[in-house]
Amino acid sequence: MPMIPAQNYSKKDVLKDLDYFETVIRDHPLYSDYLNTSEISEIISVRKEEIQTDSISFFQYRIILGKIFYKLGCIHTGVTKPRFAPENKVPLEVMKNNGFFITMADDKKWIGSRIISINNIPIENFFSNLNQMVGSDGGGNGFGEYFFIKNFSVLVAEYFAKSDVITVLTGTGTFDLHKVPVPERTATASEVKKKTYAAVSLGTNSLQMAGNTGVLKISGFDGPSKRFFRKVFRFFKENNTEDLIIDLRGNLGGSMRSAMFLCQNLVSEPFGYDIDYRKSDLFRHLNTKGKLYFGLSKVKYTFENIFTSKKIDSDTRVYMYRYRPLKNNNIKSVKILTDEGTASSSAMCVTILKRNFENVKIIGTRPSGGYNGNNGGAFPTVTLPQTKIEIKIPLYRIVLDRNSSQRQGITPDLELETDIESFLNNDDNILRKALEMY
């Protein structure tokens, strides 16, 4: 099992790497057009001041880098090597709903309890130090909050790496936890269950019917998604389905082609997006793999868009992607469920459908992917020279509406969070609300 590196990094090496990373940021227009030079310098300076010892662990370094990614406002910038793959975790899971509540514990009596502190550190302080380990497109801590909740059990184990016992204080009492090994990932019981009652399913994507309303759960977009969507829309046509709920919560994206294929089957007018490439000095910073990715991406976009690209100024070339509608069904109303885990191509779907489908409502919380596209297209890598940590850097900017300056994810028509009472009653209050609106 891969582990977080055990070695420490010297303060001297880390400071040199942060200076180098500042140069990378300055030389990349996807960052510098969002943050000015003084803001970039201030971000790096503040991070340097956080280093109070002669050396730091990988986890501590990962927190510092994460806070830089957070300020860059780019969901696709992150550490690729070494992987964040802890060996241990604590057997505890939580949700956030006006506080942090326990949703899984070995002793079931603690489920539903509100956490006050962990090892005498207030849970809010613990959260504020770790909810900025990743960025959301356009800024904010949406994806950081999602990352914190999803990785809570391993973050606690790493944050308190020197503690054998983890003491949790709740509003109803105190209990101790011991770390346990992180198991190998396998299909969960819920995933297996979905395949037994779904009208259509493929992998973790499924269609269920709630009366005459289709509930389409899309956990991710990948190559086989198009085959799944063909079956879904054939089912809708055969059953004259008019009302649809698309659940994109926790969908971090994936294949752009599959995501756009979903939109094509719902809209009645052509739509599209641009992929902008801006000249920069980034190439000189890339490692060998990064330069290869850079070259391959240039070949890919040149051949794919040999007749559909143009220069819009001396530094920017635009590659245009246009899609024709494929609608052959009776869907008249769409509700889309979103949360902080709705990102990348998934967030693009939300924007496209909101702009191009007449009767659509967004329910949930703001996606961490951008309203008007994301940094993406290709992801070359940079190696920090002293510590050899590898960081991926998106090369292009995907633009849905050139006249819009909105970067953060779309604001839902109805903002609604999962609440602890619904969880304890095994009830999805957000899905229930969407069904009640029909």
C-alpha positions in Angstrom: 0.0 0.0 0.0 1.4 3.4 -0.9 2.3 5.6 2.1 2.8 9.2 2.8 6.6 9.8 2.8 8.1 9.5 6.3 11.1 11.8 5.7 11.1 15.4 6.7 12.0 18.3 4.4 14.5 21.0 5.6 13.2 24.5 5.9 15.9 25.7 3.6 14.8 23.4 0.8 11.1 24.2 1.3 11.8 28.0 1.1 13.8 27.5 -2.1 11.0 25.5 -3.6 8.4 28.1 -2.6 10.4 30.8 -4.4 10.6 28.5 -7.4 6.9 27.9 -7.4 6.2 31.6 -7.1 8.1 32.0 -10.4 6.0 29.2 -12.0 2.8 31.0 -10.9 4.0 34.4 -12.2 4.9 32.8 -15.6 1.5 31.2 -16.1 -1.3 33.4 -17.3 -4.1 31.1 -15.9 -2.9 32.2 -12.5 -1.7 35.7 -13.1 -4.9 36.9 -14.9 -6.8 36.0 -11.7 -4.3 37.2 -9.1 -2.0 40.1 -9.5 1.8 40.0 -8.8 1.5 41.5 -5.3 -1.2 39.0 -4.3 0.9 36.1 -5.5 4.0 37.4 -3.5 1.8 37.9 -0.4 0.4 34.3 -0.6 3.9 32.8 -0.8 5.3 35.1 1.9 2.5 34.1 4.4 3.1 30.5 3.7 6.8 30.9 4.4 6.0 32.4 7.8 4.0 29.3 8.8 7.3 27.3 8.9 8.4 27.6 12.5 10.8 24.7 12.7 14.0 23.6 11.0 12.2 20.9 9.1 8.6 19.8 8.3 6.9 16.6 7.3 5.3 15.9 4.0 1.9 16.3 5.5 2.8 19.8 6.9 4.3 20.7 3.5 1.1 19.4 1.8 -1.0 21.8 3.9 1.2 24.8 3.0 1.1 23.9 -0.8 -2.7 23.3 -0.5 -3.2 26.8 0.9 -1.4 28.2 -2.2 -3.6 26.1 -4.5 -6.6 27.4 -2.6 -5.7 31.0 -3.3 -4.9 30.3 -6.9 -8.6 29.4 -7.4 -8.0 26.4 -9.6 -9.5 23.1 -8.8 -7.1 21.2 -11.1 -3.9 22.4 -9.6 -2.4 19.9 -7.1 0.3 17.5 -6.0 0.6 14.4 -8.1 3.7 12.9 -6.4 4.0 11.7 -3.7 0.3 10.7 -3.5 -1.7 11.6 -0.5 -2.2 8.0 0.5 -2.0 7.5 4.3 -1.4 4.1 5.8 -3.7 4.7 8.8 -7.0 6.3 9.6 -9.3 6.7 12.6 -12.7 4.9 12.5 -14.8 8.0 12.4 -16.7 9.9 9.7 -18.5 13.2 9.9 -20.8 15.6 8.1 -21.0 19.4 8.3 -24.4 21.0 9.0 -24.1 24.0 11.3 -21.5 22.0 13.1 -19.7 18.7 12.7 -21.8 15.6 13.4 -20.6 12.0 13.6 -22.1 9.7 10.9 -19.9 6.6 11.4 -18.3 5.2 14.5 -17.5 1.8 15.9 -19.7 2.5 18.8 -23.1 3.3 17.2 -24.2 5.4 20.2 -22.0 8.3 19.1 -23.6 8.6 15.7 -25.5 11.9 15.5 -23.4 13.5 18.2 -21.9 16.9 17.6 -18.1 17.1 17.9 -16.7 19.8 20.1 -13.0 19.0 20.0 -10.4 16.4 19.0 -7.4 16.0 21.3 -8.4 19.2 23.0 -8.3 21.2 19.8 -11.7 22.8 18.9 -13.1 21.2 15.8 -13.5 24.6 14.2 -9.8 25.3 14.6 -9.0 21.9 13.2 -11.3 22.5 10.2 -9.9 26.0 9.5 -6.4 24.7 9.3 -7.3 21.9 6.9 -10.2 23.1 4.7 -7.9 24.9 2.3 -5.8 22.0 1.1 -7.3 22.2 -2.4 -8.7 25.0 -4.5 -12.2 25.8 -6.0 -12.4 27.4 -9.4 -12.7 31.1 -8.9 -11.9 30.9 -5.2 -13.7 29.9 -2.0 -13.3 26.9 0.2 -16.1 24.7 -1.4 -13.9 22.0 -2.6 -11.7 22.3 0.4 -14.7 21.6 2.6 -15.7 18.6 0.5 -12.1 17.3 0.6 -12.0 17.7 4.4 -15.3 15.8 5.0 -14.4 13.0 2.5 -10.9 12.5 4.0 -11.7 13.3 7.6 -10.7 9.9 9.0 -7.2 10.1 7.4 -6.7 13.8 8.0 -7.2 13.2 11.7 -4.7 10.4 11.7 -2.1 12.4 10.0 -2.7 15.7 11.9 -2.2 13.8 15.1 0.6 11.5 13.7 2.4 11.5 17.1 -0.6 10.6 19.1 -1.5 6.9 19.7 -4.9 7.8 21.1 -7.4 10.2 19.6 -9.8 11.7 22.2 -13.1 13.0 20.8 -15.2 15.4 22.9 -18.9 15.6 21.9 -21.9 17.3 23.3 -23.0 14.0 24.9 -19.6 12.7 26.2 -16.0 11.7 25.5 -14.5 8.7 23.8 -11.1 7.5 22.6 -10.1 6.1 19.2 -7.2 4.1 18.0 -5.8 4.3 14.4 -6.5 1.4 12.1 -5.0 0.5 8.7 -6.6 2.0 5.6 -8.3 -0.8 3.7 -7.9 -1.4 0.0 -10.7 0.2 -2.0 -13.5 -2.1 -3.1 -17.0 -1.7 -4.4 -19.3 -0.7 -1.6 -22.5 -2.4 -0.6 -24.5 0.6 -1.8 -22.9 0.4 -5.2 -23.9 -3.3 -5.5 -27.4 -2.5 -4.3 -27.9 0.1 -6.9 -27.5 -2.5 -9.7 -30.4 -4.6 -8.3 -33.1 -2.0 -8.4 -32.1 0.6 -11.0 -34.1 0.8 -14.2 -30.8 1.4 -16.0 -27.3 1.1 -14.5 -23.6 1.1 -15.6 -20.9 1.1 -12.9 -21.9 3.7 -10.3 -24.2 5.6 -12.6 -27.8 4.6 -12.4 -31.4 5.6 -13.3 -34.2 5.0 -10.9 -37.9 5.9 -11.3 -39.8 7.7 -8.6 -43.3 7.4 -10.0 -43.1 9.1 -13.4 -40.0 11.1 -12.5 -36.6 9.8 -13.6 -33.8 10.2 -11.0 -30.5 10.0 -12.8 -27.5 9.6 -10.5 -24.2 10.3 -12.3 -21.2 9.7 -10.1 -18.7 10.4 -12.8 -18.2 10.9 -16.6 -16.1 8.3 -18.3 -15.9 6.6 -21.7 -18.7 4.1 -21.1 -21.0 6.9 -19.9 -22.2 7.5 -23.5 -23.5 3.9 -23.7 -25.3 4.4 -20.4 -26.9 7.6 -21.6 -28.1 6.0 -24.8 -30.0 3.4 -22.7 -31.3 6.0 -20.4 -32.8 8.3 -23.1 -34.2 5.3 -24.9 -35.9 4.3 -21.7 -37.3 7.9 -21.3 -38.7 7.8 -24.8 -40.3 4.4 -24.5 -41.9 5.4 -21.2 -42.8 9.0 -22.2 -40.9 10.4 -19.2 -41.2 14.2 -18.9 -39.7 15.0 -15.5 -36.1 14.4 -14.7 -33.8 14.9 -11.7 -30.0 14.8 -12.4 -28.0 14.1 -9.3 -24.4 15.5 -9.8 -23.5 15.6 -6.2 -20.0 14.3 -5.7 -19.4 14.1 -9.4 -15.8 15.4 -9.8 -16.0 15.3 -13.6 -14.2 13.2 -16.2 -14.7 12.8 -19.9 -15.8 16.1 -21.5 -17.3 14.1 -24.5 -19.5 12.1 -22.2 -20.6 15.1 -20.3 -21.4 17.0 -23.4 -23.3 13.9 -24.8 -25.6 14.2 -21.8 -26.3 17.8 -22.6 -26.9 17.1 -26.3 -29.7 14.7 -25.4 -31.5 17.4 -23.4 -31.1 20.7 -25.2 -32.9 21.7 -28.4 -30.3 24.2 -29.7 -26.6 24.0 -30.6 -24.2 24.9 -27.8 -20.4 24.9 -27.3 -17.4 26.2 -25.5 -13.9 27.5 -26.3 -10.5 26.3 -25.1 -8.1 29.2 -24.8 -4.3 28.7 -25.0 -2.2 31.7 -24.0 1.5 32.0 -24.6 3.5 31.9 -21.5 7.0 31.0 -20.1 5.6 27.9 -18.4 7.3 25.4 -20.7 10.8 26.1 -19.3 9.5 25.0 -15.8 8.0 21.7 -16.9 9.7 18.4 -16.1 10.3 15.8 -18.8 6.8 14.3 -18.4 5.3 17.7 -18.4 7.0 18.7 -21.6 5.7 15.5 -23.2 2.1 16.3 -22.1 2.5 19.9 -23.3 3.7 18.7 -26.8 1.0 16.0 -27.1 -1.7 18.5 -26.2 -0.6 21.0 -28.8 -0.7 18.2 -31.5 -4.1 17.1 -30.2 -5.8 20.5 -30.4 -4.1 21.4 -33.7 -5.4 18.3 -35.5 -8.8 18.3 -33.8 -9.4 21.9 -34.6 -7.5 22.5 -37.7 -10.6 24.3 -39.2 -12.1 25.6 -36.0 -9.4 27.6 -34.2 -8.4 31.2 -34.4 -6.2 33.8 -32.8 -8.1 36.4 -30.8 -5.0 38.5 -29.9 -1.2 38.2 -30.3 -1.0 35.8 -27.2 -4.2 33.8 -27.3 -5.4 31.1 -29.7 -8.9 29.7 -29.3 -10.0 26.2 -30.1 -13.7 26.1 -30.7 -15.9 23.1 -29.8 -19.5 23.1 -31.0 -22.2 20.5 -30.3 -25.5 19.8 -32.1 -28.6 18.8 -30.2 -29.6 15.1 -30.2 -32.8 15.4 -28.3 -35.2 12.5 -29.1 -37.3 12.4 -25.9 -40.1 14.2 -24.0 -38.2 15.6 -21.1 -39.8 18.9 -20.2 -38.5 19.7 -16.7 -35.1 19.2 -15.1 -33.9 19.5 -11.6 -30.1 19.3 -11.0 -28.7 18.4 -7.6 -25.3 19.9 -6.8 -22.8 20.2 -4.0 -19.2 21.1 -3.4 -18.1 17.9 -5.0 -19.7 18.9 -8.4 -16.6 20.0 -10.4 -14.9 20.2 -13.8 -17.0 18.7 -16.7 -19.8 18.1 -14.2 -20.0 21.8 -13.3 -19.9 22.6 -17.0 -23.0 20.5 -17.5 -24.8 22.5 -14.9 -24.0 25.8 -16.6 -24.9 24.5 -20.1 -28.2 23.1 -19.0 -29.0 26.2 -17.0 -28.4 28.4 -20.0 -29.9 26.2 -22.7 -32.8 24.2 -21.1 -35.9 26.3 -20.6 -37.3 24.7 -17.5 -34.4 23.8 -15.1 -33.8 24.4 -11.4 -30.5 23.9 -9.5 -30.9 22.6 -5.9 -28.2 22.1 -3.3 -25.0 24.0 -2.7 -22.6 25.8 -5.0 -20.4 23.5 -7.2 -16.6 23.9 -6.7 -16.1 23.8 -10.5 -16.5 27.2 -12.2 -19.7 28.6 -13.7 -17.9 29.8 -16.8 -15.5 26.8 -17.3 -12.3 25.7 -15.6 -8.6 25.6 -16.1 -8.0 22.3 -17.8 -7.5 20.7 -21.2 -4.1 19.2 -20.4 -2.2 18.8 -17.2 1.6 19.0 -17.6 3.7 18.7 -14.4 6.4 20.7 -12.6 8.9 19.2 -10.2 10.0 21.4 -7.3 13.8 21.3 -7.5 14.8 20.7 -3.9 12.1 18.4 -2.5 11.2 16.7 -5.8 7.4 17.1 -5.2 5.5 17.0 -8.5 2.7 19.5 -9.1 0.2 19.4 -12.0 -0.5 22.7 -13.8 -3.5 23.0 -16.1 -2.5 24.4 -19.5 -5.7 25.7 -21.0 -8.8 27.7 -20.0 -12.2 26.4 -20.9 -14.6 29.2 -21.6 -18.4 28.8 -21.8 -19.4 32.4 -22.1 -16.8 34.9 -23.2 -19.0 37.8 -22.1 -19.3 36.5 -18.5 -16.8 37.3 -15.8 -18.3 34.9 -13.2 -15.7 32.3 -12.2 -17.2 30.7 -9.1 -19.7 27.9 -9.5 -23.3 28.7 -10.2 -25.5 29.8 -7.2 -28.3 27.2 -6.9 -31.9 28.4 -7.3 -32.7 26.7 -4.0 -29.7 26.5 -1.6 -30.1 23.4 0.6 -27.7 21.3 2.6 -28.0 17.7 3.8 -29.1 17.9 7.5 -28.2 15.5 10.3 -31.8 14.7 11.1 -32.3 13.5 7.6 -29.2 11.4 7.7 -30.2 9.7 10.9 -33.6 8.9 9.4 -31.9 7.5 6.3 -33.6 10.2 4.3 -32.1 12.3 1.4 -33.8 15.6 2.2 -32.4 17.3 -1.0 -33.7 14.6 -3.3 -37.0 14.6 -1.4 -37.3 18.4 -1.9 -36.7 18.0 -5.6 -39.4 15.3 -5.9 -41.8 17.5 -4.0 -41.4 20.3 -6.5 -43.0 18.1 -9.2 
